[in-house]
Amino acid sequence: METARGKLGTVADYFGVFGGRFVGETLRPALDQLEEEFALAWADPVFREELDAAGKTFVGRPTPLLYAGNATRAQGGAKIYVKLEGLAQTGAHKINNAMGQALLAKRLGKKRVIAETGAGQHGLASAAACARLGLSCRVYMGSLDMARQHPNVFAMEMLGAEVIPVETGSRTLKDAINAALRDWSANYPGTHYLIGSALGPSPFPEMVRRFQSVVGEETRAQMRETGADFAALVACVGGGSNAIGFFSPFLDQPLPRLIGVEAGGRGDGPGDNAVRMAGAVSRIGVAHGYKSRFLMNGDGQLMPTHSISAGLDYPGIGPQLASLGDSGRLEFTSASDGEALDALRFFARNEGIIFALESAHAAAAALRLARELDPGRALAVNMSGRGDKDIFITAKALDRDNWLSFLESEIAHA
Ligand SMILES: *Cc1c(COP(=O)(O)O)cnc(C)c1O
């Protein structure tokens, strides 16, 4: 039988030496089916119209490209533009992928969706998409992450999702991914696994890139309307879904410069950051079903990481980004916890926009770059999310005493 891949020739599985499908036999039928069905759906105008309609009426597309004129004047150098992806439903780009995959699950007649989540943002987007489409949603979340990110647990449950604590390993995101993969291999005929970033076994990296490419397509058209001369695009990189979506339309051309920003955390020491590409310590290895660069030890164990932003501390990186870094099309740099907080404050005061802590890493790198570039040029930074979700972290970091006395008074009056 001719497969969808053979017929449509569309779903990439390797990116240079990275990517692939490193899974046990039990998961192969699920991935084969997903690859075939995704290729068919993507080629079907009815599915694409449904996706566009959901984008317009539910997600909030298109999101604006803001000229940050005050920030540009205060900073000096190239014009700074900000893609306001944080205006999307549930506050970040994650909903583009969650809605796309939920629509695919529905098309396949799968009534049950499972997802992993770290900080809860992907769980939130999945729960919202499933509520909207009438699908049942189970979110696996490390029990340590559940304790650290409780507001998102409340929000997911409010949206009707069931949040399952994962008690294995370090009780964080990587353990939640393993739990979700186990569930899927046992239940795939009626269940879709809605993965949250451009990683995992094929076809996930390529599928997630396509669902996120709407961010880059809109930005490219909006850039043309400005008439400005764009030297660079800047995005933060956790697993890599907002970056690959933002950069996607520009990959086949040499310019503009495409710059990925990793979490520099609290320093250069092991466990103090999540720098996989901009530094020299990551290794090529296999985890979570795909080959890429990981922060792992010589035995293949993933290493602990740190970032002030919950979404940038994954120890791996999507395979296409790893490949584009090695080929030189993408540049990588990092921003520290402190630089991200400074950039967050700078844009809040100058432009009235509050970046998510993840996106604030891209903002910090964009400010550095703007200073180096000629004022006749421009750059665009992706605000992958807005900062409301970070109030428990930013208030403590920026205004500790007042925040703690607020929490104490809440408890006293509870
Ligand atoms: C989850 C998240 C990220 C990191 O994920 P990517 O897949 O690298 O995009 C970045 N920004 C925000 C706002 C997030 O919620």
The ligand as a Gaussian input file, in Angstrom:
#p B3LYP/6-31G(d) Opt

LIG

0 1
 C        6.345000      26.939000      26.777000
 C        6.793000      28.300000      26.458000
 C        8.024000      28.554000      25.817000
 C        9.012000      27.475000      25.491000
 O        8.570000      26.516000      24.599000
 P        9.036000      26.474000      23.075000
 O        8.527000      25.165000      22.599000
 O       10.527000      26.573000      23.057000
 O        8.413000      27.624000      22.394000
 C        8.344000      29.861000      25.490000
 N        7.521000      30.885000      25.801000
 C        6.346000      30.687000      26.419000
 C        5.486000      31.869000      26.737000
 C        5.939000      29.397000      26.781000
 O        4.760000      29.208000      27.409000

